[in-house]
């Protein structure tokens, strides 16, 4: 950026509130200056002001803006936007903003812009776009691979295969698989409810006390 830019320099830009700059949700009789359009006009005014100081191949991008909008400016009325450089920190330039219509001051605020090299920013954005495209491609590949997997045999039959106790009962009839001792093996453990863990912790101690009492009675 050229050295002639300094704090305190200002520029005033005049616009006329046309139809695209107004709100429409209150009806045709209340077509007034829309706040998003006010913000846009402030940014354009600051950018155009900075372009008079930048070197070839440079431009600026907004990094923050804060404005109040306390006056209603009717469609067709002129507005003056005054932007003043308030701070310069390297490539970061801050502005004070004021907007007035013929009747009153309608807005005040601040705005900051950063001076950029257009080619460098373009390369950075293209790299980000390529990275985002790669991630999207990977997600799409995973999704397509999932769709290409064959469906299980029970799909489309309206029922899922049974498993666990229900499967044993269905296969062996009523009562099969419950407590029967298989040939050459141990008795299959019965299914326990979640409360069984508490019972297993409680009853062995009671059984030990019962056995001790029974042994004492036999000795007597």
matplotlib code that plots the C-alpha trace (Angstrom):
import matplotlib.pyplot as plt

x = [0.0, 1.2, 2.5, 0.2, -2.7, -2.9, -5.2, -7.8, -8.3, -11.9, -14.2, -17.9, -20.0, -23.6, -26.2, -30.0, -32.2, -33.7, -36.1, -33.6, -32.1, -35.4, -37.3, -40.5, -42.0, -43.9, -45.7, -45.2, -45.9, -43.0, -40.2, -37.2, -33.5, -32.7, -29.9, -28.1, -28.0, -26.6, -23.8, -23.1, -22.9, -20.5, -18.2, -18.2, -17.4, -14.4, -13.1, -13.2, -11.5, -8.7, -8.2, -6.8, -3.9, -3.2, -0.5, -1.3, -2.4, -3.7, -7.3, -9.0, -11.4, -13.6, -12.7, -15.4, -18.2, -20.4, -23.1, -26.2, -29.2, -31.5, -33.2, -35.7, -34.7, -37.5, -37.2, -36.0, -34.1, -30.3, -27.9, -24.3, -21.8, -18.7, -15.8, -12.7, -9.5, -9.2, -6.3, -3.6, -1.8, 0.3, -2.2, -5.2, -7.1, -10.0, -12.7, -15.2, -18.5, -21.3, -24.5, -26.9, -30.0, -31.4, -33.2, -31.0, -28.0, -29.2, -26.1, -22.7, -20.2, -16.8, -15.4, -12.0, -10.4, -7.3, -5.1, -4.4, -2.4, -5.1, -2.9, -1.9, -5.5, -6.7, -4.1, -5.1, -8.8, -8.1, -6.2, -9.0, -11.5, -9.4, -9.2, -12.9, -13.5, -11.3, -13.2, -16.5, -15.2, -14.2, -17.6, -19.3, -17.1, -18.0, -21.7, -21.6, -19.7, -22.4, -25.1, -23.2, -23.1, -25.5, -28.5, -28.8, -30.9, -33.7, -34.0, -37.3, -38.8, -40.4, -38.7, -35.3, -33.5, -34.1, -31.2, -30.3, -32.9, -35.7, -33.8, -33.1, -36.7, -37.9, -35.5, -36.1, -39.7, -41.1, -38.7, -35.7, -32.4, -33.4, -31.3, -30.9, -27.6, -26.0, -24.3, -20.7, -21.0, -22.1, -25.6, -26.2, -26.5, -30.0, -30.6, -30.5, -32.2, -30.1, -31.0, -29.0, -25.7, -27.0, -28.3, -24.9, -23.3, -25.8, -26.7, -23.3, -22.7, -26.1, -25.4, -22.1, -23.9, -26.5, -23.8, -22.0, -25.2, -26.0, -22.5, -22.8, -26.2, -24.8, -22.0, -24.4]
y = [0.0, 3.5, 5.6, 8.6, 6.8, 8.2, 8.4, 11.2, 11.0, 10.8, 10.5, 11.1, 9.2, 10.1, 7.6, 7.7, 5.1, 3.2, 0.3, -2.5, -0.8, -0.8, -3.3, -4.8, -6.7, -3.7, -2.8, -0.3, 2.7, 1.8, 1.3, 2.5, 2.0, -1.6, -2.2, -5.0, -2.5, 0.2, -2.2, -3.1, 0.6, 1.3, -1.6, -0.4, 3.1, 1.9, -0.4, 2.2, 4.7, 2.2, 1.4, 4.9, 3.9, 0.3, -0.9, -2.8, -6.4, -5.4, -5.1, -5.3, -7.6, -6.9, -8.3, -6.8, -4.2, -2.8, -0.2, 1.3, 2.2, 4.5, 6.5, 5.5, 6.9, 6.8, 5.6, 8.3, 10.3, 10.9, 9.7, 10.8, 8.1, 9.5, 7.0, 8.2, 6.2, 5.8, 3.4, 1.7, -1.4, -2.8, -4.0, -3.7, -0.4, 0.7, 3.2, 5.4, 5.4, 8.1, 8.2, 11.1, 11.8, 15.3, 15.2, 13.5, 11.3, 7.7, 5.6, 5.4, 2.5, 1.1, -1.1, -2.8, -4.1, -6.0, -5.3, -8.5, -9.6, -10.8, -13.6, -15.0, -15.0, -16.7, -19.5, -20.0, -20.2, -22.6, -24.9, -24.8, -25.6, -28.6, -29.9, -29.5, -31.3, -34.2, -34.6, -34.5, -37.1, -39.4, -39.1, -39.8, -42.9, -44.3, -43.7, -45.3, -48.3, -48.7, -48.7, -51.3, -53.9, -56.9, -57.0, -59.7, -62.8, -61.7, -58.3, -58.0, -61.0, -58.8, -60.5, -60.7, -63.9, -64.8, -65.2, -66.1, -67.7, -67.1, -68.9, -71.9, -72.1, -71.9, -74.6, -77.1, -76.5, -75.4, -75.4, -76.5, -75.0, -74.2, -76.0, -79.3, -81.1, -81.8, -85.1, -85.1, -81.5, -79.3, -78.0, -74.8, -71.8, -70.3, -66.8, -64.3, -61.0, -57.8, -58.3, -61.6, -59.7, -58.4, -61.8, -63.4, -60.9, -61.4, -65.0, -66.8, -65.0, -66.1, -69.7, -69.6, -68.5, -71.2, -73.9, -72.7, -72.8, -76.3, -77.6, -76.2, -77.9, -81.3, -81.0, -80.4]
z = [0.0, -0.8, 2.0, 1.3, 3.2, 6.7, 9.7, 9.3, 5.6, 4.6, 1.6, 1.1, -1.3, -2.2, -3.2, -3.9, -2.2, -5.1, -4.9, -4.6, -1.5, 0.4, 2.5, 1.1, 4.1, 5.5, 2.2, -0.5, 1.7, 4.0, 1.5, 3.6, 3.4, 4.4, 6.9, 4.8, 1.9, 4.2, 5.3, 1.7, 0.7, 3.5, 2.5, -1.2, -0.1, 2.0, -0.7, -3.4, -1.0, -0.3, -4.0, -4.4, -2.2, -3.1, -5.5, -8.8, -8.1, -4.6, -3.3, 0.1, 1.9, 4.8, 8.2, 10.4, 10.6, 13.3, 12.5, 14.1, 12.0, 13.8, 11.1, 8.4, 5.0, 2.4, -1.1, -3.4, -0.8, -1.1, 1.5, 2.2, 3.4, 5.0, 5.7, 7.6, 8.2, 12.0, 12.3, 10.1, 11.4, 8.5, 6.0, 8.3, 7.9, 10.1, 9.3, 11.1, 9.3, 9.3, 7.1, 6.8, 4.8, 4.2, 7.6, 10.1, 10.8, 10.3, 11.0, 12.7, 12.9, 12.3, 9.6, 9.0, 5.8, 5.0, 2.0, 0.1, -2.9, -5.4, -6.9, -3.5, -2.3, -5.5, -5.1, -1.4, -2.3, -5.1, -2.8, -0.3, -3.0, -4.2, -0.6, -0.1, -3.4, -2.3, 1.0, -0.9, -3.3, -0.5, 1.2, -2.1, -2.7, 0.7, 0.1, -3.3, -1.9, 0.8, -1.9, -3.9, -1.0, -1.6, 0.6, 3.3, 2.6, 4.9, 3.3, 1.5, 3.3, 6.0, 8.9, 10.5, 11.7, 15.3, 17.7, 21.3, 23.6, 21.1, 18.4, 20.7, 21.8, 18.2, 17.0, 19.9, 20.8, 24.1, 26.9, 24.8, 25.6, 29.2, 31.9, 29.9, 30.3, 26.9, 26.4, 27.7, 28.9, 31.7, 32.3, 30.3, 32.6, 32.8, 31.7, 34.6, 34.9, 35.6, 39.3, 39.4, 39.8, 43.1, 44.1, 43.4, 45.6, 48.5, 48.7, 48.9, 52.2, 53.5, 52.4, 54.3, 57.5, 57.0, 56.6, 59.7, 61.8, 60.4, 61.4, 64.9, 65.3, 64.3, 66.8, 69.6]

ax = plt.figure().add_subplot(projection="3d")
ax.plot(x, y, z, "-o")
ax.set_aspect("equal")
plt.show()
